[in-house]
Amino acid sequence: MRPTINIISLGLGHAPAPRTDVPVIDMRPFRDPHVTPDMRNRTALDDDITTHVLNTPGVREHLDAAVAEIVSYATGPGRHQDTITVVTACVGGRHRAPAAAWRIGALLSNKGWDVNVDHRDLHRPVIER
């Protein structure tokens, strides 16, 4: 039986830090919608924000590689957990991490995996930088 995959998006600028025993897919290297004034106070709940994140050069390839790694981890020898947790992370947890979590969740679901996606910091205030 395949494990359920739990994907948690979060902002590294908010406490607590992610668990150290779970894989973290770091979205910080990619273009941040936060730096665009009309996007700053919006979230990945807005389709155009998610589209903006997913159309950033390199993001789809990064997420495809993450999915391959998750599947490899979940099906590797000795894996008998009922659930596997994976974290997607950016600075504030409002743009890149939740968009990545949804994309990874959709890709895994399309491959027949049971997936839960949770956004720890999507509702939190913007981190001013």
C-alpha positions in Angstrom: 0.0 0.0 0.0 1.3 3.4 -0.9 1.7 6.0 1.8 -0.3 9.2 1.9 1.9 12.2 1.1 1.4 15.3 3.2 2.7 18.5 1.7 3.0 21.5 4.0 3.9 25.0 2.5 5.4 27.5 4.9 7.4 30.6 5.2 10.9 30.3 6.7 10.5 33.9 8.1 7.7 32.6 10.4 8.3 30.4 13.5 8.6 27.5 14.1 11.3 26.3 11.7 10.3 23.2 9.6 11.0 19.8 11.1 14.5 18.6 10.4 13.4 15.0 9.6 11.4 15.9 6.4 12.5 16.8 2.9 12.3 20.6 2.2 11.8 21.9 -1.3 13.3 25.4 -1.2 11.6 27.9 -3.4 13.7 30.9 -2.3 16.1 30.9 -5.3 13.2 31.7 -7.6 11.7 35.1 -8.5 9.6 36.3 -5.6 6.2 38.0 -6.3 6.7 39.9 -3.1 9.0 42.3 -4.9 6.3 43.4 -7.3 4.2 45.9 -5.4 0.8 44.9 -6.9 1.5 41.2 -5.9 3.0 41.8 -2.5 -0.2 41.7 -0.4 -1.8 38.9 -2.5 -1.4 35.2 -2.2 -1.2 32.0 -4.2 -5.0 31.8 -3.7 -5.1 34.2 -6.6 -4.7 32.3 -9.8 -2.5 34.9 -11.4 0.0 34.7 -8.5 0.2 30.9 -8.9 0.6 31.3 -12.7 3.4 33.9 -12.1 5.2 31.5 -9.8 4.9 28.5 -12.0 6.0 30.4 -15.1 9.2 31.6 -13.5 12.1 30.1 -15.4 13.2 26.8 -13.8 10.3 26.3 -11.4 8.5 23.6 -13.3 11.7 21.6 -13.8 12.5 22.1 -10.1 9.1 20.8 -9.1 9.2 17.9 -11.6 12.6 16.8 -10.0 11.0 17.2 -6.6 8.2 14.9 -7.5 10.6 12.3 -8.9 12.6 12.4 -5.6 9.4 12.1 -3.5 8.2 9.1 -5.5 11.7 7.5 -5.2 11.7 8.2 -1.4 8.2 6.9 -1.0 8.8 3.6 -2.9 12.3 3.0 -1.7 13.4 -0.2 0.1 12.2 -0.3 3.7 9.6 2.4 3.4 6.6 1.2 5.4 5.2 4.5 6.7 1.6 5.3 6.4 2.4 8.9 5.6 5.3 10.9 4.3 5.6 14.6 5.0 7.3 17.0 2.6 7.7 20.8 3.1 7.7 23.5 0.4 9.3 26.7 1.7 9.9 30.3 0.8 10.4 33.4 2.9 6.8 34.4 3.7 4.8 31.3 2.8 2.3 33.3 0.8 3.4 33.0 -2.9 6.1 30.5 -4.0 5.7 27.8 -1.4 1.9 27.3 -1.6 2.0 27.5 -5.4 4.7 24.8 -5.4 2.8 22.7 -2.9 -0.3 22.7 -5.1 1.7 21.9 -8.2 3.5 19.0 -6.5 0.2 17.8 -5.1 -1.4 17.8 -8.5 1.4 16.0 -10.1 1.5 13.3 -7.5 -2.3 13.0 -7.5 -2.2 12.5 -11.3 0.2 9.6 -10.7 -2.3 8.0 -8.3 -0.9 9.1 -5.0 -3.1 10.1 -2.1 -2.0 13.7 -1.3 -2.9 16.3 1.4 -1.8 19.9 1.0 -1.8 22.3 3.9 -0.6 25.9 4.0 0.8 26.8 7.4 1.5 30.5 6.7 -0.7 31.5 3.8 -2.9 33.6 6.1 -0.1 35.3 7.9 0.9 39.0 7.3 3.4 40.0 4.7 7.0 40.0 6.0 8.3 43.4 5.2 11.9 43.5 4.0 
